[in-house]
Amino acid sequence: MNVKKEEYNQLLGRKRLTIELEHHGNSTPKKDTIKEVLAEKYKHDPESISIRHVYPKFGQGISRVIAHLYDKKETKEYMEPKKKEKKA
């Protein structure tokens, strides 16, 4: 895991990370797996981490990930868009 860009936004209370993940010979990692890796590396609560985008590079085994690490879980719940419920 290579951190390409790291910037802290004090107004929003979050850190925005641009990361390059290598996964040669494997499928693109799931968002939950990426959250666990980031939580372990940055000693953060996985509930306060949001994976915004995962961009795999075709045929190279490398993905670019954009993630937000919030200071508080409540801030994340307020700032991040809500997922729509499926209709029955």
C-alpha positions as CSV (number, residue, x, y, z in Angstrom):
1,M,0.0,0.0,0.0
2,N,1.5,3.3,-1.2
3,V,0.0,6.6,0.1
4,K,0.1,8.9,-2.9
5,K,-1.7,11.9,-1.3
6,E,-2.8,12.8,2.2
7,E,-4.6,16.0,3.2
8,Y,-6.4,17.0,6.3
9,N,-9.5,19.2,6.1
10,Q,-10.0,20.7,9.5
11,L,-13.4,22.3,8.7
12,L,-14.9,18.9,7.8
13,G,-12.9,17.0,10.4
14,R,-11.5,14.4,8.0
15,K,-8.4,13.2,6.3
16,R,-8.6,12.4,2.6
17,L,-6.2,9.7,1.4
18,T,-5.3,8.6,-2.2
19,I,-3.7,5.2,-2.0
20,E,-2.3,2.7,-4.5
21,L,-3.0,-0.9,-3.6
22,E,-1.2,-3.8,-5.3
23,H,-3.1,-7.1,-5.7
24,H,-1.3,-9.0,-8.4
25,G,-3.0,-12.3,-9.2
26,N,-6.0,-11.5,-7.0
27,S,-9.3,-9.8,-7.6
28,T,-9.8,-6.1,-6.7
29,P,-10.1,-5.9,-2.8
30,K,-13.5,-5.4,-1.3
31,K,-14.2,-2.1,0.5
32,D,-14.5,-3.8,3.9
33,T,-11.1,-5.3,3.5
34,I,-9.6,-1.9,2.6
35,K,-11.3,-0.4,5.6
36,E,-9.7,-3.0,7.9
37,V,-6.3,-2.4,6.5
38,L,-6.6,1.4,6.9
39,A,-8.0,1.1,10.4
40,E,-5.0,-1.0,11.4
41,K,-2.5,1.3,9.8
42,Y,-3.9,4.6,11.0
43,K,-5.3,3.2,14.3
44,H,-8.8,4.4,13.5
45,D,-12.2,3.0,14.1
46,P,-13.5,1.2,11.0
47,E,-16.9,2.8,11.5
48,S,-15.4,6.2,10.9
49,I,-13.7,5.3,7.6
50,S,-15.5,5.8,4.3
51,I,-14.1,4.3,1.0
52,R,-15.3,6.7,-1.7
53,H,-13.9,5.1,-4.8
54,V,-11.8,2.1,-6.0
55,Y,-10.3,2.5,-9.5
56,P,-8.7,-0.8,-10.7
57,K,-6.1,-0.6,-13.5
58,F,-7.0,-3.2,-16.1
59,G,-4.4,-6.0,-16.3
60,Q,-1.9,-4.5,-13.9
61,G,-3.1,-5.7,-10.5
62,I,-3.1,-2.2,-9.1
63,S,-6.0,-0.2,-7.8
64,R,-6.2,3.5,-6.8
65,V,-8.4,4.1,-3.7
66,I,-9.8,7.3,-2.4
67,A,-10.8,7.2,1.3
68,H,-12.0,9.6,4.0
69,L,-10.9,9.0,7.6
70,Y,-13.3,11.0,9.9
71,D,-12.4,12.2,13.4
72,K,-15.8,11.1,14.7
73,K,-18.4,8.5,13.6
74,E,-21.2,11.1,14.0
75,T,-19.4,13.4,11.5
76,K,-19.2,10.6,9.0
77,E,-22.9,9.7,9.3
78,Y,-23.8,13.4,8.8
79,M,-21.4,14.0,5.8
80,E,-21.6,10.8,3.8
81,P,-24.6,10.2,1.4
82,K,-27.1,7.7,2.6
83,K,-27.7,4.4,0.6
84,K,-31.1,4.0,-0.8
85,E,-33.2,1.0,0.3
86,K,-34.2,-1.5,-2.3
87,K,-37.9,-1.6,-3.2
88,A,-39.7,-4.9,-2.5
